[in-house]
Amino acid sequence: MAITIAKAEDRATVTTHAARIEHVSKSFAGPAGRQLVLDDITLDVAPGEFVTLLGASGCGKSTLLNLVAGLDRPSAGSIDTPGGRPALMFQEHALFPWLTAGKNIELALRLRGVPRGERRGEAQRLLELVRLNGAYGKRVHELSGGMRQRVAMARALAQDSDLLLMDEPFAALDAITRDVLHGELTRIWEETNLSVLFVTHNVREAVRLAQRVVLLSSRPGRIAREWTVDIEQPRRIEDAAVAELSLEITEELRGEIRRHGQH
């Protein structure tokens, strides 16, 4: 199957999707030959939609996110992101420790081509958006884990992309901090009308955040099932409706793990 990456001049004026993944497969070379990691993935993310990718460890969630981000190319299939290169937020904050919170954000603005005289004001605006007023001059070591992830979120937003890719960004945080940032992410998503593709292995996190949950099978990763999350926001992770749907998805995930012999 041929590989195609859509070019800006080929995009329609009116976009029907923030990301379109069509029949994407990915394999890597290994000692025993080519290893298939993703197999025939087809998925659309609509403008303004929040989608979570869920699955067991090693199912190819992060690989798929890297392909959408343009950090790697599919072995087959096509990926189209009409708004240009997506913004990407990693599990680790990846902030430069020798820069302040504000300067970390300004670096992303400079790479985007924002004039020098406008960067500080825009960085401060983004820090306010993630509720870090007054943190512009703070060094990374002065920030808590949750604050660092807020700065990382602000830096991702500084890329001014219509599509935000998030690779388990809250996995290393304690439960209370993670709960607070779930609420903050939901608020920012609603305020900015971003499209979000969020990778997690935490079922309740997926249900709390998303409009749609996509379950990948164990390797090779294939789309096993999707759920539309028809629960009004804001949600709490302990809400009965969240718990009920989480249980259903967990049972499906366990079935996938059993079918593929993983523990």
C-alpha positions, 0 to 999 in steps of 0.5 A: 500500500502506498504511503501518502502525506497530504500537502497544505495546497491539497487541503480543502478550504472547509475541513471535516476533520482535524486528523484523518488516519486511513488504513495505517500500518506500522512495522519495525525491523527486529531480530526475527524480521519485520514486526507489525505494531499497528495494523490497518488503523482507520480513524477520524478526529473531528474538529473540536472533538476529544478522543482518547486512545486506550489499550494495554501496554505495547499495543501501539498507542504512542506509536500511532500518536508519533505518526500523527505528530509527524515524528515517524512515517507509516509503513502503509496508509495515509495521515492528514492533519489539515491544520498543519503540524499538531502540538504534542505533549509528552508524559514527561514535561521535557522543560529546559531546566535552565530556562524559566517557565515563561522562557520555555513557552517563549521558545515555542513562540519563537519557533512559531515565528512570533515577533520578539516584542510579542512573546512575553505578553503571549507567554503570560497569557498562556500561563494565565490560561493554565492558571499559573499567574505569576509563574513567568520567572520561576525556574523548573526546579521551583515548580511542583510536578503538576505546575510543570505539566501546566507549563508543558501544556501552555508550551504545547498551546503556544504552537497554535495548532488546531490539534493537540496530541497528548501521550499519557501526560498525567501518568506520573502525577499523584491522584489528586494532582491528576484529578485537578489537571483533568478538570483544567484540561477539560476547561481549556479544551472547551474554551479553545475548541481544540481537537485532542487525541489523548493516549492513556492506559487508564480507563477512568481517565479516558471516560472522564475526559473524552467524547469518544473512547477508542480501544486498541487490541494488543499487538498488532494494534487494531481498533477493537471497539469504540464508545461514544461518551454521552455524559455531560461535562464537567465529569468527576472520576467517581461519578456513577455514570463514569464508573459504569462505562469504565467497568464496561470498557475494562471488561472489553480491555481484559478480553483483548488482553486474554485473547492475545495472551498478555498479562 
